[in-house]
Amino acid sequence: MGEIVTICLGQCGTQIGCKYWEVICDEHGILPNGMYCGDSDMQLEKINLLYIESSVGRYVPRSVLIDLEPSVLEAIRSSEFGELHRPDNFIFGKTGAGNNWAKGRHTEGAEMLETSIEAIRKEVEACSRIQAIQITHSIGGGCGSGMGSLVLDEIKLDYPKLTVATYSVFPSSNASETVVEPYNSILSIPALVDVSHLTFCFDNDSLHKICHEILKISTPTYSDMNHLVAMVMATASCCSRFPGNVPIYTYQNLIDDVVAVHPLHFVVPGFVPLSSRGVLPYRTMDMLDLLQQMFDPKILMTKCDPTIGKYMRVASIFRGHHPWNSVEEGLRKLKILSKPYFVGDISKGFCDLPPRGYKTAAAIVGNTTSVMSLFGRLRKSFAAMMKRRAYLHWYFGEGMHQQDFIDAENVVSNLVTHYQKIELDLSNKEQVPSKLEDDSGSPCTI
């Protein structure tokens, strides 16, 4: 089945990674100091996928944390889970990237590349049969975007056949943390197009809205939003880590099921059930409720509307003990009832162990043409800034040229054109009635 190595880049990526390992440790019964305290053989059966057992019996994550300035990693090292990670795998610079893609790619990041790649190489070579590398980062800042692109290119050079999945946070359309986010994002996307095999797209607008409107958190924090990302990450690998699917549902299976055409591998994730903490203990969640919420656009963690695009393919990963027949029947009816925007296949993965606090849960990984609206918003902001040549001197001072920006924007433009062509081709296919009648002549519902 193969091991998974996790690389966390930049402030956002390392904070997401920290929350992810909290979730994973809880599922596998691992204490913050790496010692096992669980109560089930299932927790240790495949623990080597994500951990290495040390000579003293500690379970050490197969993970590397990288940032161009020290404060965030020092905060993680001094936190409750600071002892969990191998000290050598905290890699940080002194000055930071200053929210500048060029510094992360060409100057500050380039100086740290050799040390970073050596740490990654040690983790990869410690695997007996590696399944994938997964990367957490933001494409709006400096390190996660610029050094993220550099690390992706180096991984492709060193391990051209290795599966790479990224959990990429896109800039918020309502509240920008830095004025040059459109530049950093557009410059980052070519590496995601070229190297990543599966890119999970998140944005803080959607994550904040889920926390505030569905989970009823009055003032959501980054920790709350990062926990949502961590739940998706944990579910993506749960079928490899715990009993369920036969054969095992790996990252490569997920990619095969979701990515129909290269490079259209930018997917929209969601996790259910989502309820406020006060309501969840009183709520019953049967398969009908799970499926209805699972395909509700409100739970998607990317700001796009799949009802105005076309779902090319979807993967659904279920956790807990489910009545499989009702899953099959529910998904069949759902696909037919949603035919105007649901034209691809729905694959299924099953894991017997639910997340803590849940009787049943599921994640959706949707490959929809509506994700191109995410790129469209970035292109619009990028074009407005380029027209004024705003802040370009920050990048030119790090050795970049205007042609670098033009080339990157062309890659994004071609990506959007590809999505538009696929959507048009799918729209021209024969449509199926939006209601399906059962044997009694009554419309079926789920």
N, C-alpha and C positions, 0 to 999 in steps of 0.2 A: 504493500500500500504506500510506503514511502513517508519520509519525514518532511516537516515544513519548517523553514527558517523564516523568522520575522525580522524585518529591518524597519526601524522607526526613525524618521528623518525630520529635523526641525522641531520647533516648539509644539506645533499642533500634532505632528506625527508621534512625538515621544509621549505627549499627554494622552493621546488615544491609545498608544501601546501600553501605557501604564494601566489604564482602565481595562484594557483587553486582558492583561495578565491577571488582574484581580478576578475577572470573571472566570478565566480558565483555571486558576488555582482553586477557586471555589468548586468548580465542577469536578476537578480531579482530587479534591481533598488535600491540597498542598498548603501548608502554612506560609506566612510571609518570609520565614527563614529557609524555606525549601524543603522542610521535613514533611513526611506524609502523616496525615491524621484522619484519613477517610474511613469509610465504613462499608465499602463495596469493592469486590474484586474487579468490577468493570472499570473502576477509576484507574487501576494500575495496568490493566490488560494491554492497552496500547499507548501508554503514557510516553513512550519513547518517540512518538511522532512529534511532540512539541518540547520534550525535556530530555536532558542528558543526566543520568544518575552519576553523581560523583563518588569518589572512593569512600566517603564517609556517609553515604546514603542520602545526600541532599539531591533534590531534583532542580536542575538549573535550566532555565529556558533557553531554547535555541534562538537567541535574539541578540541583535546589535542595535544600540541606541546612539544616534549621531546628531549633533547640533554644532553650529558654528560659534556659539557662545555658551558659557558654562552654567548660567544661573538655573535653567530649567532642569538640566541633568543633575546638578548638585541638590536641587530640591527633591528630585526623585530618589537620589541616593540616601538622603536624610529622612525619607518618608518611611511608613510602615513596611512597604515592600522593597525598600532599598537594598536589603541583604539578599533578595531573591536572585538578582542578576549577577553574572560574572563581572567582577570589577574591570577587567581588561576590555569589556565590551561597552563601556561608557566612553565614547569618543567625542571630544569637544574642542573647539578652538577658543580664542581669547577675545576676539573683537566682534564677531557676528557678521551677518550678511547685510545688515542695514536695509532689509526689505528689498534688496536689489538682486534680481536673477543673475546678473552678470558677475557679481561678487561670488555667489554660490557656485556658479559654473566655471568661471575663468580665473579667479584670483584666490579668495579665501578658501573656497571649496576645493580647488585644485591642489592647494597645499596640503589638505587633509586627506586627499583621495587615497594615497598609498596605504596609510594607516587604516583607513576605513575598509578598503577592499581586502586587506590582509585579515582583518577581523572577520569579515564576511566569508572569506575563503576558508578559514579555519572551521567555521560552523558548517559550511557546505561539505567539507572533506571529512567531518566527523559523522556524517550521515552514511548509512550503508546503502540506501537507495532513495535519494531525495525525491519528494513528490513535487514541491514547488517552493518558490520564494514569494512571500507576501510582504508588501511595503505599505506603510502608513505615512501619509504626508499631506500637506496643503500645497496647492499650486499658486496661492496668492502671495505668499511671503518670499523670503530670499533663499533660505536654506532648503526648505522642502521642495521648492520649485527648481532653483538653479542647481544645487548640489544633487537634488533628486534626479534631474535629467542626466547629470554626469554619472551618477551611480548606475542608473538604468542602462546607459550606453556601455558602461564597463562590464556590467553583468552579461549583456548580450555578447560582448566580445569574448569574455572568459567562458561563458556557459551558453552557447548559442541554442542548444536544444532544451534548456531548462524552462519549465513553465513559470511565468511571472504573473502575479495578480497584484493590483494596487488598490488601495482604499484611499481615494483622492478627494480631498475637501476643496470644492470650488468656492470662489468668493461670493459673498452675499450681495444680492442686487440692491438691497435697501440700505445697508449700513456697511460701508467699506472701512476696513481697519487701516488701510494705507492707500494713498492716491494712485500708486503705480501697480495695483493689483491686476488691471487689464493687461499691462505689458508682461508681467511675470507669468500670468496664466497662458496667454497666447504663445509665449516662448517655451512653455513647458509641454504643451500638448503634442508637438512633434515626437518627443521621446515616448510619450504614452502611446501614440499611434504606432510607432515603429517597434517598440520593445515589449510593452505589456500585452498579454494574451487576454486579460480580463480586467477592466477598470470599473470598480464600484464608485459611482458618482454620488457625493453628498454635498449639501450646501447648508450653511447655518440658518438661512431663512426657513427651510423646511424643518430642520431639526428643532429650532426654537418654537416653531408653530406647533409641532407635535407635543413638545413638552408643555407649552402653555395651554393649548386648546383641548388636547386629548388627555394628557396626564395631569392637567390642572395644577401645574407648578407655577405659582404666581410670578416668581422671578427666576427663570431657568439659568443655571450656570453652565460653563463649559463642561464641567464634570457630568452634569445631567445629559448634555447632548453627546458627549463622548461615550457615555454608557450605551446609548442607542447604537452607535457605530460598533461598539464592542460586542453587542448582542448579535448583530449581523455577522461579524467576523467569526464568532464562536459557532454560530449555526452553519456557516459555510463549510466548516471542517468537522462538524459533529458526527457525520456519517462515517468518517474515517476513524474517529476516536472512540466511538461506542458502538455496541451492537445495533443492527438495524438492517440496512441494505445488504443483500447478497446478489451479485458481487458488491464490494465496497464502492461507495459513491465518492470519488476523489475530485480534486480540483480539475483534473483533465476531463473527467466525465461531465462536470459542470460546464466547462468551456465548450465541449462538444455539443451539449444540449442547448446552450444559450447563444453561442456565436455562430450565425449562419454564414456571414460574409465578412472577410477581413477587409478593412480594419474597423468594422462596426461592432466593436467589443466594449462599448461604453454602456454600462447597464444601470438600471434604476432599482435600488434595493428597498425593501420594507420588512418590518417585523411585527408579528401579532401574537397574542392579543395585547392591545394597548388600552389600559384603563387607569384612572386615577388611583393612587395608592389607597384612598379611603373606600373606593368602590370595589376594587379587585377581589377582596376577600368574600364579598357578597354576590359576586357575579358567577353565573354558570356559563360555561363556554363549551357548547357542543360543536360538531363538525359544521353545521349550518352557519353558526355565528362566526366560526373561524374563517370559513371561506368567504363569507360576505365582507368581513373586515379586511381580509387578506388582499382582495382586489378592489378595495376602496382607494381612490387616488389620494385621500387625505393622509394615509399612513405612509406614503412614499417619501423617501428621504432626499429626493431631488425635486427641485422646483420645475415641474413640467406637468402637462396634462395629457395622460395617455389616451384619453377619449377623443382627442383631436389628432392623434397620430395612429400608427399601426403597431401592435405588438407583433414583432417578427417571431420571437420565441420567448418562452418563460420557463424558469425552473422553480419548482416549489419544494421546499425542504420542510418536512414535518417532524416534530419532536414530541415524544410521549407515545402512549398506546392509543392508536387510532383504529376505528373500524375501516379497514382498507377499502372495502366495497363501497362505503359511502363516500370515501375520498374520490375514488374513480368516477362514481356516478355524479357527484357534485361538480367535479372539474369538467366532465363531459357536457353537462347542462350549461355550466358557466361559459364555456367556450362558444357554444352555439348561441346562447342568448346575447353574448357580447360580440357577435360576428362582425359588426361594422368596423371595429377597431382591433379585433382579435383574430388574426389570420394564421398565426404560427402554431407550433406544438407546445404542449405543457408537459414537461418532464417532472418526475417525482423522485425525491430522496426521502428515506425514512430512518429515523434514529429513535431507539427505544427510550432513551433517557431525556426527560424534559429539563429545561433550565430550572434552577432553584426558585421555588415560589410559584411555579406553574404546573398545572396538571397536563396541559397540552400547549404547544406553541408551534409557530411556523414562520418561515421567511420566504419572501418572494424575491426573485432575481429576474427582473424584466428587461428584455432587449426591445425597446420601443423607439420608433423614429421620432417621437416627440422630444427625445433627449436633445435633438438638434437645437431646440429653443435655448438650451443652456449655452451652447456655443454661439448662438446668434446674439445673445445679450453681451457676451464678452467681446465679440467682434464689433458691435456698435460702440461700446465704450472705448475699445482700442482705437477705432477709426477716428473718433472725436479727439482723442489725445494726440494721435499721430498728425492730424490735420494742423494742430497748433504746435507740433514738435515739442510738446510739454515734457519736461524732465528727461529728454533723451541724452542730455549731457552727462547725467548720472551713469548711464550705460556706456556711452562713448569713452568715458574716462577709465573704464575697466577693459577697454580693448575691443568693444563691439562696434559694428557699423550699421548704417541704416538698412542695408540689404539683408542683414540678419533678421530684422523685424519683418521685412517684406516676405522673406522666404517662409518664416513661421506662419504669418497670416495666410499665405497661399495654401499651406498644409491644412489649416483649419477650414479655409474656404472650400477646398476639395472634399474635405470630410463632410461638410454640410451638404454639398452638392450630391455626394454619394447617398446620404440619407434621403434627400429629396427625390432622387431617382428611384430608390427602393420603395419609398412611400407611394409614388405615382404608379409604379408597376403593381403594387399590392392593391391600390385603389381601383385599378382597371380590371381586377379579377372579379368573377361573378360573385355577387353578394347572396348570403343565405338569409332567410327570414329571421327577424330578431326574436321571434318566439317559437318555441318548440312545443308541440302538442303531444301529450301522452296517449295511451290507448283509449282513454275515455273521452278524448277530444278537448280536454281542458289544458290550458297552458301550464307547462312545467315551470316550477320556480326552485330556487335553491335557498 
